[in-house]
Amino acid sequence: MNGGLKMEKRVFTIDEVAELLCVSKSYIYQLVRENKIPNLKLGKRKLIPIEQFNKWLETQAESQLLL
């Protein structure tokens, strides 16, 4: 269908982010509601852009190291 090209995944679902961070889905939804984690809405779905998530995660890790 895509001419033999492999499409690179560009977004995570809420479930995927919760699993990656070992936290509950409800906690990720809370972060999304409070705009504390990069997100976008596609219809009724909430998605997390992978590139922005990775940058956000680095920032979070760096700020924890400074404490």
C-alpha positions as CSV (number, residue, x, y, z in Angstrom):
1,M,0.0,0.0,0.0
2,N,2.8,2.5,0.8
3,G,5.0,1.5,-2.2
4,G,7.3,-0.7,-0.1
5,L,8.3,2.2,2.2
6,K,8.4,1.5,5.9
7,M,6.5,4.2,7.8
8,E,8.2,5.4,11.0
9,K,6.0,5.5,14.1
10,R,5.6,9.1,15.1
11,V,3.2,9.0,18.1
12,F,2.6,6.9,21.2
13,T,-0.7,6.1,22.7
14,I,-1.6,6.8,26.3
15,D,-1.3,3.1,27.0
16,E,2.2,3.0,25.5
17,V,3.5,6.0,27.5
18,A,2.0,4.6,30.7
19,E,3.8,1.3,30.1
20,L,7.1,3.0,29.2
21,L,7.0,5.0,32.4
22,C,5.6,2.2,34.6
23,V,2.7,4.4,35.7
24,S,-1.0,4.2,35.4
25,K,-3.0,5.3,32.4
26,S,-5.0,7.6,34.6
27,Y,-1.8,9.4,35.7
28,I,-0.9,10.0,32.0
29,Y,-4.4,11.3,31.3
30,Q,-3.9,13.7,34.2
31,L,-0.6,14.9,32.8
32,V,-2.3,15.4,29.4
33,R,-5.3,17.3,31.0
34,E,-2.9,19.6,32.8
35,N,-0.7,20.0,29.6
36,K,2.3,18.7,31.6
37,I,3.3,16.3,28.8
38,P,3.3,17.0,25.1
39,N,0.1,15.7,23.4
40,L,-2.2,16.2,20.5
41,K,-5.8,15.3,20.0
42,L,-6.9,13.4,16.9
43,G,-10.7,13.1,17.0
44,K,-11.3,11.7,20.5
45,R,-7.9,10.1,20.8
46,K,-5.1,11.6,22.8
47,L,-1.7,10.9,21.3
48,I,1.9,11.7,22.4
49,P,4.3,12.8,19.6
50,I,7.4,10.6,20.1
51,E,10.0,13.2,19.4
52,Q,8.4,15.8,21.8
53,F,8.0,13.0,24.4
54,N,11.6,12.1,24.2
55,K,12.7,15.8,24.7
56,W,10.2,16.2,27.6
57,L,11.6,13.0,29.2
58,E,15.2,14.3,28.9
59,T,14.1,17.6,30.5
60,Q,12.4,15.8,33.3
61,A,15.4,13.6,34.0
62,E,17.8,16.6,33.9
63,S,15.6,18.5,36.4
64,Q,15.6,15.5,38.8
65,L,19.4,15.4,38.6
66,L,19.6,19.0,39.7
67,L,17.6,18.4,42.9
